[in-house]
Amino acid sequence: MATRRTFLRTLAASAMAGACPGFARPGENKQTLPNIVILYADDMGYGDLGLLNPDSKISTPHLDTLAQEGMRFTDAHSSSGICTPSRYALLTGTYHWRKFHDIVHSFGQPVFDSELTLAEMLRHQGYQTACIGKWHLGWDWTAIHVGPPTEEKVGAKPEDYDWSKPISGGPTARGFDYYFGDDVPNFPPYTWIENDRVLAVPTESYASDPVPEEGAAEGRPGPMAPGWRLDAVMPRLTEKAVEWIAAQKDSTKPFFLYFPWTSPHAPIVPTPEFKGKSGAGPFGDFVHQSDWSAGQVLKALEDNGFRDNTLVIFTSDNGPESYAYPRIQKYGHRSMGPLRGLKRDIYEGGHRTPMVMRWPGVIPEGSVCDSLVGQVDLMATIAAITGFSLPEDAARDSFDLSPLLRGHSPQTPIRNEHVHNTFADHYAFRQGDWVLIDAPTGAISKVPDWYNKEYGYPPDPHKQALYNLREDIGQRKNRIDEFPDKAAAMKHALKRVRQHGQRSS
């Protein structure tokens, strides 16, 4: 685990190190170092965008245009099938399962100790940094807790916390100069937080307003600010992101904006102007609204003269929620596209996510990358782009993808292996075209019987499964009886990766 002491030892070294050829060198001016924007969707599936699913019932013109102007990745993966672990891996370059598996629950503590984060790295390189949106990586709520212990299913009372005090351990303690958000849209406290302070004291108890038209609100009980509306969250976050970008116009620093959306995660609450705009019900409308949010950010970059020197990265934290199954029956829309599985699953649909990058003049327009990549690779890639020398014990599982961004196809794959995991002792392992499900099933989310029957998934008595994804992207044919030696070798390789960091192994 990289400590801040280790990080400080690298400052002098990184100040002297050259960047990846063709990219910036540390200390160069704002015009040379690219601005970086990460748009991180929540529970958006591989098949929710037209750019990856020609049969999608949802219009996503802004993200489709982003792909046309840059590169779309067809084999990109989150670290986990749920949100907190995927966010941790993206921001540290280290698989979540080396440390934990579960999400941060209501009023949960930070998942970070002394790990070097992407924001800390970029701030050292001279960047202005901001996180606007869903944090979900924990805060030190004990610092302001004054009431008795409470169970999450019961919920804390507003008076259990001293809302006048700062809340430590959040984004501004992890390298972000600025934070604005509601932390988690369906967890208390239901209020806005700016930097380390709440803006409106949550004096009431949670009640869903509005009530979602699809799925459950999934709101956990706890304190709520008066007048809090669930459907006002994404519009306000988008507005703040646009304002923050505009505020950088007169700055001499490059900027990094991490914009983790609260959508299209439940509560599924599109605003009135987006209702009925898709062919996939309220969820589809919420995805369409999310695409609008992306469009607003892209427009802000254009309007403020940042477009040509900004690397924009769009991806999602995991696959779609279980509401995706009835959506197929009702609307004929497959949020997982051709993939098997949903959120939480270690089948492809749980962690293979949409990913698009645009960087004018560097990433070829309209390009497609079929190489295996992970969100965990963003740390090493951005380090190379900005000329930062990563400490040996930081970003343990991150590979530099910058050659792929230039359209190069190395003879040896940059990443040939990837570990897929959501919960303990339930792993899948990717190696080339093959994936080993090292468990009796890759499903965590309940699969309806009608779905298995209609889409050709009969019961499988094996304790493991081996699939060739090039031939069988839907993971229907278990090949383990044909290739038992390969399965055994892959299990051994999985053990190796679990014991050692990928970047150094």
GUFI-729457 format. One line per field, with one value per residue (C-alpha): x, y, z; residue in one letter; chain; residue number from 0. Coordinates in Angstrom, 1 decimal. Layout:
<pts>
c1: (X ...)
c2: (Y ...)
c3: (Z ...)
residuo: (A ...)
cadena: (A ...)
num: (NUM ...)
</pts>
This chain:
<pts>
c1: (0.0 1.5 2.0 2.1 5.7 6.4 4.5 6.6 9.8 8.7 8.2 11.8 12.0 8.8 9.9 12.9 11.4 10.3 6.8 5.6 7.0 4.6 2.9 3.6 6.5 6.0 6.0 5.0 2.4 -1.4 -1.4 0.7 -0.7 -4.2 -7.3 -8.9 -12.6 -14.0 -17.7 -18.7 -22.2 -23.9 -25.5 -25.4 -25.2 -23.1 -26.2 -27.7 -25.8 -26.4 -22.7 -22.3 -25.8 -27.5 -30.7 -30.8 -34.1 -32.5 -31.2 -27.8 -26.6 -24.0 -22.2 -22.5 -20.9 -18.1 -17.3 -17.4 -14.9 -12.7 -12.3 -14.8 -13.6 -15.5 -13.7 -13.5 -14.1 -14.8 -13.0 -16.3 -20.0 -20.9 -20.1 -17.8 -15.2 -15.2 -14.7 -11.8 -10.0 -10.5 -9.0 -6.1 -5.1 -5.5 -8.1 -10.6 -10.5 -6.9 -8.6 -12.4 -15.4 -18.6 -20.0 -19.8 -23.1 -25.1 -22.7 -19.9 -16.2 -13.7 -12.3 -8.9 -6.0 -2.8 -3.2 -2.1 -5.1 -5.5 -6.5 -3.4 -1.2 -2.7 -2.7 1.1 1.4 -0.1 -3.8 -6.8 -9.0 -12.7 -15.1 -18.8 -21.3 -21.6 -18.6 -19.7 -16.2 -16.9 -16.5 -15.4 -19.0 -17.9 -16.3 -19.8 -21.8 -23.3 -26.3 -26.6 -25.6 -28.3 -28.9 -28.9 -32.3 -33.8 -31.9 -30.3 -32.2 -31.4 -30.3 -27.8 -25.2 -23.7 -24.2 -22.3 -19.0 -16.8 -16.9 -13.4 -12.2 -14.1 -12.9 -11.0 -8.9 -8.1 -6.6 -9.6 -9.5 -13.3 -16.3 -20.0 -22.6 -25.0 -22.6 -25.0 -28.5 -30.3 -28.4 -28.6 -27.9 -30.2 -28.6 -25.9 -22.3 -19.8 -16.2 -16.6 -19.7 -23.5 -25.2 -28.7 -29.2 -31.2 -33.9 -36.5 -36.7 -36.4 -39.4 -39.2 -40.1 -41.0 -41.8 -40.1 -42.2 -39.8 -38.2 -37.9 -36.6 -34.1 -33.8 -32.3 -33.8 -32.1 -31.9 -33.2 -33.1 -36.5 -37.8 -35.3 -36.3 -34.7 -35.2 -33.4 -30.0 -28.7 -29.7 -28.0 -24.8 -24.7 -25.1 -22.3 -20.0 -20.7 -20.1 -16.8 -15.5 -16.3 -14.5 -11.2 -11.1 -8.9 -6.8 -3.1 -3.5 -4.8 -7.8 -9.1 -12.9 -14.2 -17.9 -19.4 -23.1 -25.9 -27.7 -29.2 -28.9 -32.1 -34.1 -35.0 -36.4 -36.1 -37.3 -40.5 -38.8 -37.2 -40.1 -41.3 -38.2 -36.9 -38.4 -37.2 -39.5 -38.4 -35.0 -34.4 -35.6 -33.1 -30.3 -31.3 -31.2 -27.8 -26.7 -28.0 -25.8 -22.8 -23.7 -23.8 -20.3 -19.0 -20.7 -19.0 -15.6 -16.4 -17.8 -14.8 -12.1 -11.1 -12.3 -9.0 -6.8 -9.1 -9.0 -12.6 -13.2 -16.7 -17.4 -19.7 -19.1 -20.8 -23.6 -27.4 -29.6 -32.0 -34.8 -33.1 -34.9 -38.5 -37.3 -36.6 -40.1 -41.9 -39.8 -37.5 -34.5 -31.4 -29.4 -26.7 -26.6 -25.4 -23.8 -24.8 -25.4 -26.1 -24.9 -23.1 -22.5 -19.1 -20.5 -19.5 -22.7 -21.7 -18.5 -18.0 -18.9 -19.2 -16.0 -15.3 -12.3 -11.8 -8.6 -8.5 -5.2 -4.1 -6.9 -7.9 -11.5 -14.0 -11.6 -12.4 -10.2 -11.0 -8.1 -8.8 -8.6 -9.7 -10.8 -8.0 -5.6 -6.6 -4.1 -1.0 -2.3 -2.8 0.5 2.2 0.3 1.2 4.8 4.3 6.6 4.4 5.9 6.6 3.9 1.2 -1.4 -0.4 -2.7 -2.6 -1.2 -0.3 -2.8 -1.4 -0.1 -3.7 -4.9 -2.7 -4.2 -1.2 -1.7 1.3 2.2 2.1 -1.2 -0.7 -3.2 -3.8 -5.3 -8.0 -9.6 -13.4 -14.8 -17.7 -17.9 -15.3 -14.4 -16.4 -13.9 -13.6 -10.3 -9.8 -6.8 -6.8 -10.0 -10.8 -12.6 -12.7 -15.6 -14.0 -17.4 -20.5 -22.2 -21.3 -24.7 -25.3 -28.4 -31.4 -32.1 -35.7 -36.6 -38.2 -34.9 -32.8 -35.3 -35.8 -32.1 -30.6 -29.1 -29.9 -28.7 -25.0 -23.9 -20.2 -18.4 -16.5 -17.1 -14.7 -15.8 -14.2 -15.5 -14.4 -16.7 -19.3 -19.8 -23.1 -21.3 -23.6 -21.2 -19.1 -15.9 -14.4 -14.8 -12.9 -10.1 -9.6 -5.8 -6.5 -8.9 -6.4 -3.7 -5.9 -6.8 -3.2 -2.6 -5.5 -3.8 -0.6 -2.3 -4.1 -0.7 1.2 0.4 -0.1 2.0 5.0 4.4)
c2: (0.0 3.3 5.7 9.4 9.2 7.1 9.6 12.5 10.6 10.5 14.2 15.0 11.9 12.7 16.3 15.0 12.1 12.3 11.6 8.9 9.9 12.3 13.4 16.1 16.5 17.5 21.2 22.2 24.8 24.6 24.5 21.3 19.4 18.2 18.9 15.7 15.0 11.7 11.1 8.1 6.7 4.6 1.3 2.0 -1.2 -2.2 -2.2 1.1 3.1 3.0 3.1 -0.4 -1.7 -1.0 -2.4 0.0 1.7 4.8 7.8 8.9 11.5 13.2 10.1 8.7 11.8 11.6 8.2 9.4 12.1 9.7 6.0 3.5 0.4 -2.8 -4.8 -2.5 -3.6 -2.2 -3.8 -4.9 -5.5 -2.9 0.8 1.5 -1.0 0.1 3.7 2.8 0.9 3.7 6.3 4.1 1.8 -1.1 -3.9 -3.4 -7.0 -6.6 -4.7 -5.1 -6.2 -4.5 -1.0 1.8 1.7 4.6 6.8 4.4 5.2 5.9 3.0 4.8 4.6 6.1 5.0 7.5 8.6 9.9 13.3 13.5 12.5 15.2 17.9 17.3 17.7 21.2 20.4 22.1 19.1 18.7 15.9 16.7 14.0 10.6 10.0 6.7 6.0 7.0 9.9 10.1 10.6 9.7 13.1 14.8 11.9 12.9 10.5 6.8 4.0 3.1 0.2 1.1 -0.4 1.8 5.0 7.8 10.8 14.3 15.2 12.4 14.5 18.0 19.4 22.6 20.7 19.8 16.2 14.8 12.0 12.9 14.0 17.0 14.7 12.5 15.1 17.0 20.8 21.0 18.8 19.2 16.5 14.5 11.6 8.8 9.6 6.9 7.1 9.6 12.4 13.7 17.1 18.9 18.7 21.3 20.5 19.2 21.0 20.4 23.3 22.6 21.0 17.7 18.3 15.8 12.1 10.6 10.3 9.6 12.7 11.8 8.2 6.4 5.1 2.2 0.2 1.1 4.3 2.2 5.0 4.1 5.8 8.8 12.6 14.7 18.4 20.1 20.1 17.5 16.2 13.1 14.3 17.6 15.9 15.2 18.6 20.4 18.3 19.0 22.8 22.7 20.9 23.4 26.3 24.8 24.3 27.9 29.1 27.5 29.8 32.4 29.8 29.2 25.5 22.5 20.9 17.5 17.1 13.8 13.8 10.6 10.7 9.5 8.2 6.0 4.3 4.0 6.1 6.2 9.8 11.5 15.1 15.9 17.2 13.8 11.6 9.5 10.4 6.9 3.5 1.9 3.3 5.6 4.0 4.7 8.3 8.6 7.3 9.8 12.6 11.3 11.7 15.3 15.9 14.6 17.0 20.0 19.2 18.8 22.1 23.8 22.6 23.9 27.3 27.9 27.0 23.7 21.2 20.7 20.2 18.0 14.3 13.2 9.7 8.2 4.9 3.2 1.7 -1.7 -3.3 -2.6 -3.3 -6.3 -4.1 -4.9 -8.3 -7.0 -4.2 -6.8 -8.2 -4.8 -2.8 -5.2 -3.3 -5.3 -3.1 -5.7 -5.9 -9.3 -10.1 -12.5 -11.1 -7.8 -5.7 -7.8 -10.7 -11.9 -12.8 -10.2 -8.2 -7.3 -5.6 -5.1 -1.5 1.2 3.2 6.2 8.5 11.7 13.8 15.8 15.5 12.5 9.9 9.1 10.1 7.3 4.6 1.4 -0.5 -4.2 -4.7 -5.9 -2.8 -2.0 1.1 0.2 1.2 4.8 5.6 4.4 5.8 9.3 9.1 8.5 11.3 13.9 12.7 11.3 8.5 6.2 4.8 1.1 0.3 2.5 1.6 -2.1 -3.4 -0.5 -0.7 2.3 2.3 5.4 3.5 2.4 6.0 6.9 4.0 1.7 -2.1 -3.5 -7.1 -8.1 -7.0 -4.3 -6.1 -9.9 -10.7 -9.2 -10.3 -10.0 -10.0 -8.6 -10.7 -12.7 -16.1 -15.5 -14.7 -14.8 -14.6 -13.3 -14.5 -13.6 -14.7 -17.0 -16.4 -18.8 -18.6 -19.9 -20.6 -22.8 -19.8 -16.3 -15.0 -13.1 -11.2 -13.6 -14.7 -15.3 -18.7 -17.3 -15.5 -18.7 -20.6 -18.0 -17.1 -20.6 -20.9 -24.5 -25.6 -26.3 -28.9 -27.9 -26.3 -24.0 -22.6 -21.8 -19.7 -18.5 -14.9 -14.5 -17.3 -17.0 -13.5 -14.5 -17.2 -20.1 -22.9 -24.1 -25.6 -26.9 -30.6 -30.0 -27.9 -29.0 -28.3 -24.8 -24.2 -25.5 -23.3 -20.3 -21.0 -21.1 -17.8 -16.3 -17.3 -15.7 -12.4 -12.4 -12.8 -10.2 -6.9 -7.1 -4.0 -5.5 -9.2)
c3: (0.0 -1.0 1.9 1.8 2.9 -0.1 -2.2 -0.9 -1.8 -5.4 -5.8 -6.7 -8.9 -10.8 -11.3 -13.2 -15.0 -18.6 -19.6 -22.0 -25.5 -27.2 -23.9 -21.4 -19.2 -15.5 -14.8 -18.3 -18.8 -18.9 -22.7 -22.7 -19.9 -20.9 -18.8 -17.7 -17.2 -16.0 -16.4 -14.3 -14.8 -12.1 -13.0 -16.8 -18.8 -21.8 -23.9 -22.8 -25.4 -29.1 -29.7 -28.3 -28.9 -32.3 -30.8 -27.9 -27.3 -25.8 -27.6 -26.4 -29.0 -26.9 -25.8 -29.3 -30.7 -28.1 -29.4 -33.0 -32.1 -30.1 -29.3 -27.9 -26.1 -26.5 -23.8 -20.8 -17.2 -13.8 -10.9 -9.2 -9.9 -7.3 -6.9 -3.9 -4.9 -8.5 -7.5 -5.2 -8.0 -10.5 -8.1 -6.8 -9.7 -7.3 -7.4 -4.5 -3.4 -2.1 0.7 0.8 -1.2 0.1 -0.4 2.2 4.0 5.5 7.5 6.8 7.4 4.6 2.7 2.3 4.5 3.0 -0.6 -3.3 -5.3 -8.8 -7.5 -5.2 -8.1 -10.4 -7.7 -7.4 -11.1 -10.8 -11.5 -10.0 -8.9 -8.2 -7.4 -8.1 -7.6 -5.9 -3.6 -1.8 -0.5 3.1 5.5 9.1 10.4 13.9 14.1 14.1 15.7 19.1 19.4 20.3 18.0 15.4 13.0 9.3 8.7 11.5 10.5 12.5 13.7 12.6 16.1 16.2 14.4 15.0 11.5 12.3 12.3 9.4 8.2 7.7 5.6 2.4 -1.1 0.1 2.3 -0.8 -3.2 -4.4 -3.9 -4.2 -3.6 -4.2 -4.0 -1.9 -1.3 -2.3 -3.8 -1.8 1.5 4.3 4.9 2.1 1.7 -0.2 1.0 -0.2 0.6 4.2 5.3 4.8 3.2 4.5 7.9 7.5 10.1 8.7 8.2 4.7 2.5 -1.2 -3.3 -6.0 -5.9 -8.8 -11.6 -12.2 -9.5 -5.8 -4.4 -2.5 0.0 3.4 6.4 7.9 8.1 5.1 4.4 4.1 0.6 -0.7 -4.1 -5.6 -9.2 -8.5 -7.8 -11.3 -12.7 -9.8 -10.1 -13.8 -13.1 -10.6 -13.0 -15.7 -13.3 -12.1 -15.6 -16.5 -13.3 -14.6 -17.7 -16.0 -14.1 -15.0 -13.9 -15.9 -14.3 -13.3 -12.9 -11.6 -12.2 -10.8 -11.7 -9.4 -12.5 -13.9 -10.5 -8.4 -7.5 -11.2 -11.3 -14.7 -14.7 -16.6 -19.7 -20.2 -19.5 -22.5 -24.5 -24.8 -25.8 -22.6 -19.9 -17.0 -16.8 -20.5 -19.9 -17.1 -19.3 -21.9 -19.2 -18.2 -21.8 -21.7 -18.6 -20.6 -23.3 -20.9 -19.7 -23.3 -24.2 -21.2 -22.4 -25.9 -24.7 -22.5 -25.0 -23.4 -25.9 -27.9 -24.8 -22.7 -22.3 -21.7 -20.3 -20.0 -18.4 -15.8 -12.4 -13.1 -15.0 -14.8 -11.8 -11.7 -13.1 -16.4 -16.6 -16.6 -18.9 -21.6 -21.3 -21.3 -23.7 -25.6 -24.4 -23.1 -20.8 -20.7 -24.5 -25.7 -22.4 -19.6 -16.1 -14.4 -11.5 -8.8 -11.2 -12.2 -15.6 -18.2 -17.8 -14.2 -15.0 -18.8 -19.1 -21.8 -22.1 -24.5 -24.6 -26.6 -26.8 -30.0 -31.9 -29.9 -30.0 -33.6 -34.4 -34.8 -33.6 -31.9 -29.4 -28.8 -26.4 -22.9 -20.5 -17.0 -15.2 -12.8 -15.7 -15.7 -12.9 -14.7 -18.1 -16.7 -14.8 -18.1 -19.8 -17.1 -16.6 -13.0 -11.8 -9.8 -6.6 -6.8 -4.2 -5.7 -8.4 -8.0 -10.8 -13.3 -16.8 -19.0 -21.9 -23.6 -26.7 -27.3 -27.1 -30.0 -32.1 -31.7 -31.5 -29.6 -30.6 -27.0 -25.3 -22.7 -20.4 -21.0 -17.6 -15.5 -12.2 -11.9 -8.4 -6.4 -3.1 -1.2 -2.6 -5.8 -8.6 -12.3 -14.2 -17.7 -19.7 -23.4 -25.0 -22.1 -18.8 -15.9 -13.5 -10.3 -8.6 -9.2 -10.9 -12.0 -10.9 -7.7 -8.9 -9.1 -12.7 -13.7 -15.0 -18.1 -19.0 -18.7 -20.8 -23.4 -23.9 -23.7 -20.2 -18.9 -15.5 -15.2 -12.7 -12.9 -10.0 -12.4 -15.9 -18.8 -21.7 -24.9 -25.2 -28.7 -29.8 -27.1 -25.7 -24.1 -22.0 -23.0 -23.6 -20.7 -22.2 -18.9 -19.8 -23.1 -21.6 -18.0 -18.1 -19.3 -16.5 -14.0 -15.4 -15.2 -11.6 -10.8 -12.6 -10.6 -7.4 -8.7 -9.4 -6.0 -4.3 -6.3 -7.9 -11.7 -12.5 -10.8 -11.4)
residuo: (M A T R R T F L R T L A A S A M A G A C P G F A R P G E N K Q T L P N I V I L Y A D D M G Y G D L G L L N P D S K I S T P H L D T L A Q E G M R F T D A H S S S G I C T P S R Y A L L T G T Y H W R K F H D I V H S F G Q P V F D S E L T L A E M L R H Q G Y Q T A C I G K W H L G W D W T A I H V G P P T E E K V G A K P E D Y D W S K P I S G G P T A R G F D Y Y F G D D V P N F P P Y T W I E N D R V L A V P T E S Y A S D P V P E E G A A E G R P G P M A P G W R L D A V M P R L T E K A V E W I A A Q K D S T K P F F L Y F P W T S P H A P I V P T P E F K G K S G A G P F G D F V H Q S D W S A G Q V L K A L E D N G F R D N T L V I F T S D N G P E S Y A Y P R I Q K Y G H R S M G P L R G L K R D I Y E G G H R T P M V M R W P G V I P E G S V C D S L V G Q V D L M A T I A A I T G F S L P E D A A R D S F D L S P L L R G H S P Q T P I R N E H V H N T F A D H Y A F R Q G D W V L I D A P T G A I S K V P D W Y N K E Y G Y P P D P H K Q A L Y N L R E D I G Q R K N R I D E F P D K A A A M K H A L K R V R Q H G Q R S S)
cadena: (A A A A A A A A A A A A A A A A A A A A A A A A A A A A A A A A A A A A A A A A A A A A A A A A A A A A A A A A A A A A A A A A A A A A A A A A A A A A A A A A A A A A A A A A A A A A A A A A A A A A A A A A A A A A A A A A A A A A A A A A A A A A A A A A A A A A A A A A A A A A A A A A A A A A A A A A A A A A A A A A A A A A A A A A A A A A A A A A A A A A A A A A A A A A A A A A A A A A A A A A A A A A A A A A A A A A A A A A A A A A A A A A A A A A A A A A A A A A A A A A A A A A A A A A A A A A A A A A A A A A A A A A A A A A A A A A A A A A A A A A A A A A A A A A A A A A A A A A A A A A A A A A A A A A A A A A A A A A A A A A A A A A A A A A A A A A A A A A A A A A A A A A A A A A A A A A A A A A A A A A A A A A A A A A A A A A A A A A A A A A A A A A A A A A A A A A A A A A A A A A A A A A A A A A A A A A A A A A A A A A A A A A A A A A A A A A A A A A A A A A A A A A A A A A A A A A A A A A A A A A A A A A A A A A A A A A A A A A A A A A A A A A A A A A A A A A A A A A A A A A A A A A A)
num: (0 1 2 3 4 5 6 7 8 9 10 11 12 13 14 15 16 17 18 19 20 21 22 23 24 25 26 27 28 29 30 31 32 33 34 35 36 37 38 39 40 41 42 43 44 45 46 47 48 49 50 51 52 53 54 55 56 57 58 59 60 61 62 63 64 65 66 67 68 69 70 71 72 73 74 75 76 77 78 79 80 81 82 83 84 85 86 87 88 89 90 91 92 93 94 95 96 97 98 99 100 101 102 103 104 105 106 107 108 109 110 111 112 113 114 115 116 117 118 119 120 121 122 123 124 125 126 127 128 129 130 131 132 133 134 135 136 137 138 139 140 141 142 143 144 145 146 147 148 149 150 151 152 153 154 155 156 157 158 159 160 161 162 163 164 165 166 167 168 169 170 171 172 173 174 175 176 177 178 179 180 181 182 183 184 185 186 187 188 189 190 191 192 193 194 195 196 197 198 199 200 201 202 203 204 205 206 207 208 209 210 211 212 213 214 215 216 217 218 219 220 221 222 223 224 225 226 227 228 229 230 231 232 233 234 235 236 237 238 239 240 241 242 243 244 245 246 247 248 249 250 251 252 253 254 255 256 257 258 259 260 261 262 263 264 265 266 267 268 269 270 271 272 273 274 275 276 277 278 279 280 281 282 283 284 285 286 287 288 289 290 291 292 293 294 295 296 297 298 299 300 301 302 303 304 305 306 307 308 309 310 311 312 313 314 315 316 317 318 319 320 321 322 323 324 325 326 327 328 329 330 331 332 333 334 335 336 337 338 339 340 341 342 343 344 345 346 347 348 349 350 351 352 353 354 355 356 357 358 359 360 361 362 363 364 365 366 367 368 369 370 371 372 373 374 375 376 377 378 379 380 381 382 383 384 385 386 387 388 389 390 391 392 393 394 395 396 397 398 399 400 401 402 403 404 405 406 407 408 409 410 411 412 413 414 415 416 417 418 419 420 421 422 423 424 425 426 427 428 429 430 431 432 433 434 435 436 437 438 439 440 441 442 443 444 445 446 447 448 449 450 451 452 453 454 455 456 457 458 459 460 461 462 463 464 465 466 467 468 469 470 471 472 473 474 475 476 477 478 479 480 481 482 483 484 485 486 487 488 489 490 491 492 493 494 495 496 497 498 499 500 501 502 503 504)
</pts>
